[in-house]
Amino acid sequence: MIADAKETLKAKALPLALWSQAVQHAVWIKNHVPSQSLNQETTPYQKYLGKIPNLATLHLFGCKAYGHIPKVDQTKFGECTIECVCTSVLQRKKEHTCSIIEISDSSLNPAM
């Protein structure tokens, strides 16, 4: 898990301060995909909770995201969103945790 987190942070050019979120994201993915120890039929999530996991809320760790600025903090002609980086998936809600860091477009959009 640590190796996966380090690799993700390096590939996305994200600060090491986000290591715990990167590990949590790697664990979330590992628990929601079929496991060899469970005969490639079920996921650890499915085995533990008895229901099929929903991957609809999954986003790439470190992808560009836009966070909503609350109305009380908005100005008439100001922005209503702020650019940030998606850093985790919340289990019970359809929302994500985003970190506001200085990002370069080249780190989020690698050359094809």
C-alpha positions as CSV (number, residue, x, y, z in Angstrom):
1,M,0.0,0.0,0.0
2,I,2.8,2.4,0.9
3,A,4.5,1.7,-2.5
4,D,1.2,2.4,-4.3
5,A,0.7,5.6,-2.5
6,K,4.3,6.8,-3.1
7,E,4.0,5.9,-6.8
8,T,0.7,7.8,-7.1
9,L,2.0,10.9,-5.4
10,K,5.1,10.9,-7.6
11,A,3.2,10.4,-10.8
12,K,0.7,13.2,-10.0
13,A,3.5,15.5,-8.7
14,L,1.6,15.9,-5.4
15,P,3.2,16.9,-2.1
16,L,4.2,14.1,0.3
17,A,1.9,15.7,2.9
18,L,-1.0,13.9,1.1
19,W,0.5,10.4,1.8
20,S,-2.3,9.4,4.2
21,Q,-5.0,10.2,1.7
22,A,-3.1,8.3,-1.0
23,V,-2.9,5.2,1.3
24,Q,-6.6,5.5,2.1
25,H,-7.4,5.7,-1.6
26,A,-5.3,2.6,-2.4
27,V,-7.0,0.6,0.4
28,W,-10.4,1.7,-0.8
29,I,-9.6,0.4,-4.3
30,K,-8.1,-2.9,-3.0
31,N,-11.3,-3.5,-0.9
32,H,-13.6,-2.8,-3.8
33,V,-12.1,-5.0,-6.6
34,P,-12.1,-8.8,-6.8
35,S,-9.4,-10.5,-4.7
36,Q,-7.4,-13.6,-5.6
37,S,-7.8,-14.9,-2.0
38,L,-11.5,-14.9,-2.5
39,N,-11.3,-16.9,-5.8
40,Q,-11.7,-13.8,-8.0
41,E,-15.4,-14.0,-7.6
42,T,-16.1,-11.4,-4.8
43,T,-14.5,-8.4,-3.3
44,P,-13.5,-8.0,0.4
45,Y,-16.2,-5.3,0.7
46,Q,-18.8,-7.7,-0.7
47,K,-17.6,-10.6,1.6
48,Y,-17.7,-8.4,4.7
49,L,-20.9,-6.4,4.1
50,G,-22.8,-8.8,1.9
51,K,-23.6,-6.3,-0.8
52,I,-21.9,-5.4,-4.1
53,P,-19.7,-2.3,-4.0
54,N,-20.7,0.8,-5.9
55,L,-17.8,2.2,-8.0
56,A,-19.9,5.1,-9.4
57,T,-18.3,7.5,-6.9
58,L,-14.7,6.5,-7.7
59,H,-12.4,9.2,-9.1
60,L,-8.7,9.1,-9.8
61,F,-6.6,10.2,-6.9
62,G,-5.1,13.6,-7.7
63,C,-7.5,14.4,-10.6
64,K,-8.5,18.0,-11.1
65,A,-11.7,19.0,-9.3
66,Y,-13.7,22.1,-8.6
67,G,-15.0,22.8,-5.1
68,H,-18.1,24.9,-4.4
69,I,-17.5,28.2,-2.6
70,P,-20.4,28.8,-0.1
71,K,-22.7,31.7,-1.0
72,V,-21.7,33.7,2.1
73,D,-18.1,33.8,0.8
74,Q,-19.0,34.6,-2.8
75,T,-18.9,38.1,-4.3
76,K,-21.3,39.3,-7.0
77,F,-18.8,38.9,-9.8
78,G,-16.4,36.5,-8.1
79,E,-15.8,32.9,-8.7
80,C,-18.3,30.3,-7.3
81,T,-15.9,27.4,-7.5
82,I,-12.2,26.9,-6.6
83,E,-9.8,24.6,-8.4
84,C,-8.5,21.8,-6.2
85,V,-7.3,18.2,-6.3
86,C,-9.5,15.2,-5.5
87,T,-7.8,13.3,-2.7
88,S,-10.3,10.7,-1.3
89,V,-13.7,9.1,-1.6
90,L,-16.1,9.3,1.3
91,Q,-17.8,5.9,1.9
92,R,-21.3,7.0,3.0
93,K,-21.8,10.2,1.0
94,K,-21.6,11.0,-2.7
95,E,-18.9,13.6,-2.1
96,H,-15.2,13.8,-2.2
97,T,-12.5,15.4,-0.2
98,C,-10.4,17.9,-2.2
99,S,-7.2,19.5,-1.3
100,I,-6.4,23.0,-2.4
101,I,-2.8,23.0,-3.5
102,E,-0.8,24.7,-6.2
103,I,-1.0,22.5,-9.2
104,S,0.5,22.6,-12.6
105,D,-1.5,21.6,-15.6
106,S,1.3,19.4,-16.8
107,S,1.1,17.2,-13.7
108,L,-2.6,16.6,-14.1
109,N,-2.7,16.2,-17.9
110,P,0.3,14.0,-18.8
111,A,1.3,14.1,-22.4
112,M,-0.2,11.3,-24.5
